[in-house]
């Protein structure tokens, strides 16, 4: 996600600085090169040697005749983005006032003046975060185009955001904004249909591909609505659903809210049953009558004839020829932009192989589901650019 990206990592004197080693490692795992910049207070919490170990570079702990702040974040500097994580209330206020009394605040002033993207992950006690002066400082800095990663409000503290949320914002700050200004609705995961208050019919879909697609669209600038059976995520507005009908209703409502495209990656139940009001007794034979569930893509297409829709199709037999045939069947039936077809054996895995099927042919993809998400987002940008 961050291949080839140079990250200047500013660290300030919040106790959350203890997490900087893990954060630096995650940035590097995602492909970034990282160099640290530490305030004096930060050095009292995390030793510069630890930051050097985590980044592979000796951190900047003071500014010298080398003008390290310009070397890193000047107009021709090394960094593609300045990430300040954690950022204290003190540092936010000083950045807002252009007070340059530490390596981090001076580097921030330089980056903002040089139009280098800046991402800030604040961390402090909750009353400090709620102080009107701190909120005003954040609003001021945001007005300059600086992105803030909202903290987690827990136990009376505004705790630093998760590594996933921070890394995702760094990616969004540095990736091509090919989907900027677009609202993309994505479905992911499985749906389940209750048999009784305890049992249900479902499938093995993990939602990894759909969530990867949603994240990739967000990274490229889109506002994303994710409709799935899982938890909240930092890169999308989430609508949580369980049944196929609930997913259909949630998607139609999200599309009605001004969507530019729908990516239907969820493995939606094909059948429903009449659920029993009480638990069905075990140990006796039972016949279930399966009723076809609503077809989400067909319902959306009927309501929105011009909406770009991307479909997904999983099969268990027939090889590539069978995948392409099934993909073309729904491509033609619903007038889709393209269909991502794959063998169902990849459900739950991190790696996948898929065929991207269009009217004029198809292309093969093999790699991680995260990379597939990137490919789908890139293809969507082309579709919307042609619309």
C-alpha positions in Angstrom: 0.0 0.0 0.0 3.0 2.3 0.6 5.5 1.0 -1.9 8.1 3.7 -2.7 6.7 6.2 -0.2 9.1 8.1 2.0 7.6 8.9 5.4 9.1 11.4 7.9 7.8 10.2 11.2 7.5 12.9 13.9 7.2 11.7 17.5 6.2 14.0 20.4 6.0 13.6 24.1 2.8 11.6 24.6 3.0 8.3 26.4 1.6 6.8 23.1 5.2 7.3 21.8 5.8 3.8 23.2 3.9 2.5 20.1 6.1 4.2 17.6 8.3 1.1 17.1 5.3 -1.0 16.1 4.0 1.8 13.9 7.3 2.3 12.1 7.5 -1.5 11.5 4.0 -1.5 10.0 4.8 1.4 7.7 7.8 -0.5 6.5 5.8 -3.7 6.1 3.5 -1.8 3.8 6.5 -0.7 1.6 7.4 2.7 3.1 10.9 4.1 3.9 10.8 5.8 7.3 12.9 8.4 9.0 12.2 9.6 12.6 12.1 13.1 14.0 11.9 13.3 17.8 11.1 16.1 20.2 13.1 16.3 23.5 10.1 15.2 25.4 9.6 12.2 23.1 13.2 11.1 23.9 12.2 10.8 27.5 9.6 8.1 26.5 11.2 6.3 23.6 15.0 6.1 23.2 16.3 7.3 19.8 18.1 4.0 19.5 14.7 2.3 19.5 13.5 4.5 16.7 16.7 3.9 14.8 16.1 0.2 15.1 12.5 0.5 14.0 13.2 2.7 10.9 16.7 1.6 9.9 17.9 5.3 10.1 19.3 7.5 12.8 16.5 9.8 13.9 16.7 13.6 13.9 16.8 14.7 17.6 18.1 18.3 17.1 18.4 20.7 14.2 21.9 21.5 13.1 23.7 23.3 10.2 22.4 20.4 8.0 18.9 22.0 8.2 17.4 18.6 8.7 13.9 20.0 8.5 14.4 21.3 5.0 16.4 18.2 4.0 13.4 16.1 5.0 10.3 18.2 4.1 11.5 21.2 2.0 10.3 21.7 -1.5 12.9 19.3 -2.8 13.1 17.3 0.4 13.3 13.5 0.9 9.8 12.9 2.4 6.6 12.3 0.4 4.6 12.9 3.6 5.1 14.0 7.2 3.3 11.8 9.8 3.2 13.1 13.4 2.2 10.2 15.6 1.6 10.7 18.4 1.0 14.4 18.5 0.4 16.2 21.8 -2.0 19.1 22.5 1.2 21.2 22.9 2.5 20.3 19.5 -0.9 20.9 17.7 -1.1 24.3 19.2 2.4 25.2 18.2 1.9 24.0 14.7 -1.3 26.2 14.4 0.7 29.2 15.6 3.8 28.4 13.5 5.9 28.2 16.7 9.1 26.4 15.7 10.8 25.3 19.0 11.4 21.6 18.3 12.5 19.4 15.5 8.9 18.3 15.0 7.2 21.7 14.9 9.9 23.1 12.7 9.6 20.2 10.3 5.8 20.6 10.3 6.1 24.3 9.4 8.5 23.5 6.6 6.2 20.7 5.3 3.1 22.8 5.3 4.9 25.7 3.6 6.3 23.4 1.0 2.9 21.7 0.3 4.2 18.3 1.5 1.2 16.3 2.8 0.9 16.2 6.6 -1.0 13.6 8.6 -1.4 14.0 12.4 -2.5 11.4 14.9 -3.3 13.2 18.2 -3.0 11.4 21.6 -3.7 13.0 24.9 -6.1 12.9 27.9 -9.7 13.5 26.8 -10.2 16.8 28.7 -7.2 18.2 26.8 -8.6 17.0 23.5 -11.9 18.8 24.4 -10.3 22.1 25.3 -11.6 24.8 23.0 -8.1 26.0 22.2 -7.0 22.6 21.2 -10.1 22.1 19.0 -9.6 25.6 17.5 -5.9 24.6 16.7 -7.0 21.4 15.1 -9.6 23.2 13.0 -7.0 25.8 11.9 -4.5 23.2 10.9 -7.1 21.1 9.1 -8.0 24.3 7.1 -4.5 24.2 5.7 -5.1 20.7 4.2 -3.5 18.7 7.1 -5.3 15.4 7.7 -6.1 14.3 11.3 -6.6 10.6 12.3 -9.3 10.7 14.9 -8.2 9.3 18.3 -10.0 6.5 20.1 -12.0 7.9 23.0 -11.6 5.3 25.8 -11.1 5.4 29.6 -11.1 9.2 29.7 -8.3 9.4 27.1 -8.1 10.4 23.5 -5.9 7.4 22.6 -3.8 7.3 19.4 -5.6 5.7 16.5 -5.0 2.2 15.4 -2.0 1.4 13.2 -4.4 0.4 10.4 -6.2 3.8 10.6 -2.9 5.7 10.6 -1.3 3.8 7.8 -4.5 4.1 5.7 -4.5 7.9 6.1 -0.8 8.0 5.1 -1.7 6.0 2.0 -4.6 8.3 1.2 -2.3 11.3 1.6 0.2 10.0 -0.9 -1.8 7.9 -3.4 -3.2 9.3 -6.7 -6.6 10.8 -5.9 -8.3 9.2 -8.9 -11.6 8.7 -7.0 -11.6 12.1 -5.2 -15.1 13.5 -4.8 -16.7 10.1 -5.6 -19.1 8.2 -3.3 -18.6 4.4 -3.7 -20.8 1.8 -2.1 -19.1 -1.5 -1.4 -20.7 -4.8 -0.1 -18.5 -7.4 1.6 -18.7 -10.7 3.5 -21.5 -13.1 3.9 -25.1 -12.8 4.7 -27.0 -15.3 6.8 -30.6 -16.4 6.9 -32.1 -17.5 10.2 -33.7 -21.0 10.5 -34.6 -20.4 14.2 -33.4 -18.0 16.9 -30.1 -20.0 17.1 -29.3 -21.5 13.7 -28.8 -19.9 10.3 -27.9 -20.7 6.7 -24.7 -18.8 5.6 -21.6 -19.3 3.5 -17.8 -19.2 4.0 -17.1 -15.7 2.7 -14.7 -13.8 5.0 -15.2 -10.3 3.6 -11.5 -9.8 3.0 -11.8 -8.9 -0.6 -14.7 -6.5 -0.2 -12.9 -4.7 2.7 -9.7 -4.5 0.6 -11.7 -3.0 -2.2 -13.4 -0.5 0.1 -10.0 0.5 1.6 -8.4 0.9 -1.8 -11.2 3.2 -3.0 -10.8 5.3 0.2 -7.1 5.5 -0.3 -7.7 6.9 -3.8 -9.9 9.7 -2.4 -13.4 8.3 -2.4 -16.0 8.6 0.3 -16.9 4.9 0.9 -20.0 3.3 2.4 -19.3 -0.3 3.4 -22.3 -2.6 3.8 -21.3 -5.8 5.5 -21.8 -8.2 8.4 -18.7 -7.0 10.3 -17.5 -4.2 12.6 -16.8 -0.6 12.0 -13.7 0.2 9.9 -11.6 3.5 9.8 -11.9 4.0 6.1 -15.7 3.8 5.5 -19.1 4.6 6.8 -20.4 1.2 7.8 -23.9 -0.2 7.5 -24.1 -3.5 9.4 -26.5 -6.1 8.1 -27.2 -9.8 8.5 -29.8 -10.9 6.0 -29.9 -10.6 2.2 -33.0 -8.4 2.3 -31.3 -6.1 4.9 -28.2 -5.8 2.6 -30.4 -5.0 -0.3 -32.3 -2.3 1.6 -29.1 -0.8 3.0 -27.5 -0.6 -0.4 -30.5 1.0 -2.1 -30.5 3.6 0.7 -26.8 4.3 0.3 -27.1 4.5 -3.5 -30.1 6.8 -3.1 -27.8 9.1 -1.0 -25.9 10.0 -4.1 -23.6 7.1 -4.9 -21.4 7.2 -8.0 -20.8 3.5 -8.2 -21.6 0.2 -6.5 -19.1 -2.6 -6.0 -21.0 -5.8 -5.0 -18.3 -8.0 -3.5 -20.5 -9.7 -0.9 -21.5 -13.4 -1.0 -25.2 -12.7 -0.7 -27.5 -15.6 0.3 -29.4 -17.1 -2.7 -32.1 -18.5 -0.5 -34.2 -17.7 2.5 -36.3 -19.9 4.8 -39.3 -19.2 7.0 -37.6 -19.0 10.4 -39.2 -20.8 13.4 -40.0 -18.5 16.4 -38.5 -21.0 18.8 -35.5 -23.3 18.7 -36.1 -26.3 16.5 -35.8 -29.5 18.6 -32.7 -31.6 17.7 -32.7 -35.3 16.9 -35.6 -35.3 14.5 -35.7 -35.0 10.7 -36.5 -31.6 9.3 -37.3 -30.4 5.8 -36.5 -26.8 5.0 -38.2 -25.0 2.1 -35.8 -22.6 0.4 -37.2 -19.5 -1.2 -35.1 -17.4 -3.7 -33.6 -14.3 -2.0 -33.8 -10.9 -3.7 -31.1 -10.3 -6.3 -29.3 -7.1 -5.1 -27.7 -6.2 -8.4 -31.0 -6.6 -10.3 -32.9 -4.5 -7.8 -30.2 -1.7 -7.9 -30.1 -1.8 -11.7 -33.9 -1.5 -11.9 -33.9 1.5 -9.6 -30.7 3.1 -11.1 -30.4 2.2 -14.8 -27.3 4.4 -15.3 -25.3 3.5 -12.2 -21.9 1.9 -12.8 -22.0 -1.5 -11.0 -19.1 -3.9 -10.6 -20.1 -7.5 -9.8 -18.2 -10.5 -8.2 -18.8 -14.1 -9.1 -17.5 -17.2 -7.4 -17.8 -20.7 -8.8 -16.5 -24.2 -7.8 -16.2 -25.9 -11.2 -15.7 -25.3 -14.9 -12.3 -23.7 -14.8 -11.6 -20.4 -16.4 -14.0 -21.0 -19.3 -16.8 -21.6 -16.8 -15.9 -18.5 -14.8 -15.9 -16.4 -17.8 -19.2 -17.8 -19.0 -20.9 -17.2 -15.6 -19.4 -13.7 -15.4 -20.6 -12.8 -18.9 -24.1 -14.0 -17.9 -24.5 -11.5 -15.1 -22.5 -8.9 -17.0 -25.1 -9.0 -19.8 -28.1 -9.5 -17.6 -27.5 -6.5 -15.3 -25.4 -4.2 -17.6 -22.4 -4.3 -15.4 -19.1 -2.4 -16.0 -17.1 -5.5 -15.3 -17.2 -8.7 -13.2 -14.5 -10.1 -10.9 -14.7 -13.9 -11.2 -12.8 -16.3 -9.0 -12.8 -19.9 -7.8 -14.6 -20.2 -4.5 -11.6 -22.1 -3.0 -9.9 -18.8 -2.2 -12.6 -17.9 0.4 -10.9 -16.9 3.7 -7.4 -16.9 2.2 -5.2 -13.8 1.9 -4.1 -14.7 -1.6 -6.4 -15.0 -4.6 -6.6 -15.5 -8.4 -9.3 -13.7 -10.3 -10.4 -12.9 -13.8 -11.6 -9.4 -14.6 -14.3 -9.9 -17.2 -15.5 -7.1 -19.5 -17.5 -7.1 -22.7 -14.4 -7.1 -24.9 -12.4 -9.7 -23.0 -10.9 -10.5 -19.7 -7.6 -10.1 -17.7 -6.1 -12.4 -15.2 -5.0 -11.2 -11.7 -3.0 -13.2 -9.2 -1.8 -11.9 -5.8 -3.0 -10.7 -2.5 -6.6 -9.7 -1.9 -5.2 -6.3 -0.8 -3.6 -5.9 -4.3 -6.8 -7.1 -5.9 -8.6 -4.3 -4.1 -6.1 -1.8 -5.6 -6.7 -3.3 -9.1 -10.5 -3.0 -8.7 -10.2 0.6 -7.5 -8.0 1.5 -10.4 -10.4 -0.1 -12.9 -13.3 1.7 -11.3 -11.5 5.0 -11.7 -11.2 4.3 -15.4 -14.9 3.4 -15.6 -15.9 6.6 -13.9 -13.5 8.6 -16.1 -15.2 7.2 -19.2 -18.7 7.9 -17.9 
